[in-house]
Amino acid sequence: MATPVLETRDLTIRFGGHVAVDTVSCAFHAGTLTAIVGPNGAGKTTYFNLVSGQLSATSGIVLLGGADITGLGAAGRTKRGIGRAFQITNLFPNLSVVENVRLAVQAKARGASGLFSRWSSHADWIDKAEFYLAEVNLGGVRDTLAAALPHGDKRKLEVAIMMALEPDVFMFDEPTAGMSVDEVPVILDLIHKLKARGDKTILLVEHKMDVVRSLADRIVVLHNGRLVADGEPAEVIASPVVQEAYLGQAPKRAAEASHG
Ligand SMILES: Nc1ncnc2c1ncn2[C@@H]1O[C@H](COP(=O)(O)OP(=O)(O)OP(=O)(O)O)[C@@H](O)[C@H]1O
């Protein structure tokens, strides 16, 4: 089988006596969308932080394209192709929406070959930025200051910035949380489109099981920091370990939760 785009081996982090992510070994391949699910406090966001470099592992390794990137920080991992939509924290609030994306386009161009940088101009960067804004349906607010956007639009802007960096790995942490009902389809369509390209590796932390069902090729379940199930969505959702460990409730209530 081809080398996984991303892999963690025995990835572990302790906070004092608490093991938040516990020897998680998992491989992710191009063209797949893996949903990472589990109850509150299961370790999903901490696992994301370990993969994207926001946190350093206590033990275990992270491999990108077979290369050990465990020693790299978040910026180094971004440069290597791990993209993560942060919850608003990395927007420049006093720059316009289009300028926020333009900076990401430019950063990507600078990281590319010298030849590409030489031929790129401010106008090219703006054109590209506008393309990504259109993808998330924010073209109409291109000149608005990022700080003035409503919450849902800020989250869409984060996604446009991530796309402008053209990563190989896209990490979405509850991408539709806090969005209004009419905004949700824009993000879900976009994730569908990314997936349909077939060359990206997508990781999604998501509580809404209808979203998971509609997008995921595979579900990984974390519980108390450990990987307790991994497989095809229908199989994983139906498995007793998930009904009990993940949903932590009787099967009838579990079925109800899976619709919410
Ligand atoms: N910086 C930290 N210091 C101490 N404990 C932490 C820290 N970060 C996370 N934890 C603990 O690690 C565990 C896993 O937290 P994490 O946020 O990863 O869970 P989660 O599965 O993402 O939950 P949720 O679905 O509620 O977002 C929790 O018990 C949490 O309190």
The ligand as an SDF file (V2000), in Angstrom:
LIG
                    3D

 31 33  0  0  0  0  0  0  0  0999 V2000
   -3.6260   22.1130   28.1220 N   0  0  0  0  0  0  0  0  0  0  0  0
   -4.2480   21.1840   28.8580 C   0  0  0  0  0  0  0  0  0  0  0  0
   -3.9250   20.9930   30.1500 N   0  0  0  0  0  0  0  0  0  0  0  0
   -4.5280   20.0460   30.8980 C   0  0  0  0  0  0  0  0  0  0  0  0
   -5.4940   19.2320   30.4380 N   0  0  0  0  0  0  0  0  0  0  0  0
   -5.8700   19.3750   29.1550 C   0  0  0  0  0  0  0  0  0  0  0  0
   -5.2740   20.3680   28.3000 C   0  0  0  0  0  0  0  0  0  0  0  0
   -5.8500   20.2640   27.0630 N   0  0  0  0  0  0  0  0  0  0  0  0
   -6.7700   19.2900   27.1450 C   0  0  0  0  0  0  0  0  0  0  0  0
   -6.7680   18.7550   28.3920 N   0  0  0  0  0  0  0  0  0  0  0  0
   -7.6040   17.6460   28.8500 C   0  0  0  0  0  0  0  0  0  0  0  0
   -7.4270   16.5910   27.9340 O   0  0  0  0  0  0  0  0  0  0  0  0
   -8.6610   15.9190   27.7050 C   0  0  0  0  0  0  0  0  0  0  0  0
   -8.9990   15.9050   26.2440 C   0  0  0  0  0  0  0  0  0  0  0  0
   -9.4430   17.1990   25.8570 O   0  0  0  0  0  0  0  0  0  0  0  0
   -9.8490   17.5460   24.3670 P   0  0  0  0  0  0  0  0  0  0  0  0
  -10.2010   18.9950   24.3380 O   0  0  0  0  0  0  0  0  0  0  0  0
   -8.8160   17.0760   23.4430 O   0  0  0  0  0  0  0  0  0  0  0  0
  -11.1570   16.6720   24.1670 O   0  0  0  0  0  0  0  0  0  0  0  0
  -12.1840   16.6810   22.9570 P   0  0  0  0  0  0  0  0  0  0  0  0
  -12.4200   15.2620   22.5760 O   0  0  0  0  0  0  0  0  0  0  0  0
  -11.7050   17.5840   21.8680 O   0  0  0  0  0  0  0  0  0  0  0  0
  -13.4900   17.2690   23.6330 O   0  0  0  0  0  0  0  0  0  0  0  0
  -14.6740   18.2060   23.0560 P   0  0  0  0  0  0  0  0  0  0  0  0
  -15.4820   17.3290   22.1710 O   0  0  0  0  0  0  0  0  0  0  0  0
  -15.3970   18.6270   24.2700 O   0  0  0  0  0  0  0  0  0  0  0  0
  -14.0180   19.3430   22.3230 O   0  0  0  0  0  0  0  0  0  0  0  0
   -9.6880   16.6050   28.5780 C   0  0  0  0  0  0  0  0  0  0  0  0
   -9.8000   15.8870   29.7900 O   0  0  0  0  0  0  0  0  0  0  0  0
   -9.0900   17.9630   28.8160 C   0  0  0  0  0  0  0  0  0  0  0  0
   -9.5310   18.5170   30.0110 O   0  0  0  0  0  0  0  0  0  0  0  0
  1  2  1  0
  2  3  1  0
  2  7  2  0
  3  4  2  0
  4  5  1  0
  5  6  2  0
  6  7  1  0
  6 10  1  0
  7  8  1  0
  8  9  2  0
  9 10  1  0
 10 11  1  0
 11 12  1  0
 11 30  1  0
 12 13  1  0
 13 14  1  0
 13 28  1  0
 14 15  1  0
 15 16  1  0
 16 17  2  0
 16 18  1  0
 16 19  1  0
 19 20  1  0
 20 21  2  0
 20 22  1  0
 20 23  1  0
 23 24  1  0
 24 25  2  0
 24 26  1  0
 24 27  1  0
 28 29  1  0
 28 30  1  0
 30 31  1  0
M  END
$$$$
